[in-house]
């Protein structure tokens, strides 16, 4: 399916950034609950993309990528909470948010184009 290698790499790199953010939040800010939330959703994106590569059908592929999109949207929510509660700086937020927006666009595009195939 077109585009999944790009999204696989970008979601993996984003997950690494989220792991580092989790460490920062736990070590420097002593914030554990929000750190766990964003770690779960932010790393799930890439895991689901990876699962999607092994999809048993087009419907399964779309389903995995749709869940990845939901996880990306949830991650966006947690990033906003972290910024607005001043647990991360605006610069940290902007950098992560830019990468997340790119993932959201890629996932949306892949889902739409896959749905159009064979129609």
C-alpha positions in Angstrom: 0.0 0.0 0.0 1.3 3.4 -1.0 2.9 5.6 1.7 3.3 3.1 4.6 7.1 3.1 4.6 7.1 6.9 5.1 4.5 6.7 7.8 6.2 3.8 9.4 9.5 5.7 9.7 7.9 8.9 10.9 5.7 7.2 13.4 8.7 5.3 14.7 10.8 8.5 15.1 7.8 10.2 16.7 7.5 7.3 19.2 11.2 7.7 20.1 10.5 11.4 20.8 7.5 10.5 23.0 9.7 8.0 25.0 12.2 10.8 25.6 9.3 13.2 26.6 8.0 10.5 29.0 11.5 10.3 30.6 11.6 14.1 30.9 8.2 14.4 32.4 9.0 11.7 35.0 12.5 12.7 35.9 12.3 16.5 35.7 8.6 17.3 36.3 7.7 14.3 38.5 4.6 13.9 36.4 3.6 10.3 36.1 -0.1 10.1 35.1 0.1 12.4 32.0 3.5 10.9 31.1 1.9 7.4 31.0 -1.0 8.6 29.0 1.0 10.3 26.3 3.6 7.4 26.3 0.8 4.9 25.6 -1.0 6.9 22.8 2.1 8.3 21.2 3.9 5.0 20.9 0.7 3.2 19.8 0.6 5.1 16.5 3.7 3.4 15.2 2.8 0.0 16.6 -0.5 0.1 14.8 1.1 1.2 11.5 3.5 -1.7 11.9 0.5 -4.1 12.5 -1.2 -2.6 9.4 1.7 -3.8 7.3 0.7 -7.4 8.1 -3.0 -6.8 7.6 -5.0 -9.8 6.5 -7.2 -7.7 4.2 -7.8 -4.2 2.9 -10.5 -3.8 5.6 -8.0 -4.9 8.3 -5.4 -2.5 6.9 -7.9 0.4 7.0 -9.0 -0.6 10.5 -5.4 -0.6 11.9 -4.6 2.7 10.3 -7.9 4.2 11.6 -7.0 3.2 15.1 -3.6 4.7 14.6 -5.3 7.9 13.6 -7.4 7.9 16.7 -4.3 7.4 18.8 -2.7 10.3 17.0 -5.7 12.5 17.8 -5.5 11.4 21.5 -1.8 12.2 21.6 -2.7 15.7 20.2 -5.0 16.1 23.2 -2.3 15.1 25.7 0.2 17.4 24.1 -2.2 20.3 24.5 -2.8 19.5 28.1 1.0 19.3 28.8 1.5 22.7 27.1 -1.4 24.5 28.7 -0.5 23.1 32.1 3.0 24.4 31.5 4.6 21.0 32.0 6.3 21.4 28.6 7.4 24.6 26.9 5.7 26.1 23.9 8.8 25.3 21.9 8.7 21.6 23.0 5.0 21.5 22.1 5.5 23.2 18.7 8.2 20.8 17.7 6.2 17.7 18.7 2.9 19.1 17.4 4.5 19.7 13.9 5.6 16.1 13.7 2.2 14.9 14.9 0.3 17.0 12.4 2.4 15.4 9.6 1.5 12.0 10.9 -2.2 12.9 11.1 -2.1 14.1 7.5 -0.3 11.0 6.3 -2.6 8.6 8.1 -5.7 10.4 6.8 -4.3 10.3 3.3 -3.4 6.6 3.4 -6.8 5.7 4.8 -8.6 7.7 2.1 -6.5 6.5 -0.8 -6.9 2.8 0.4 -10.6 3.2 0.6 -10.7 4.5 -3.0 -8.7 1.5 -4.3 -10.8 -1.1 -6.2 -13.9 1.1 -5.9 
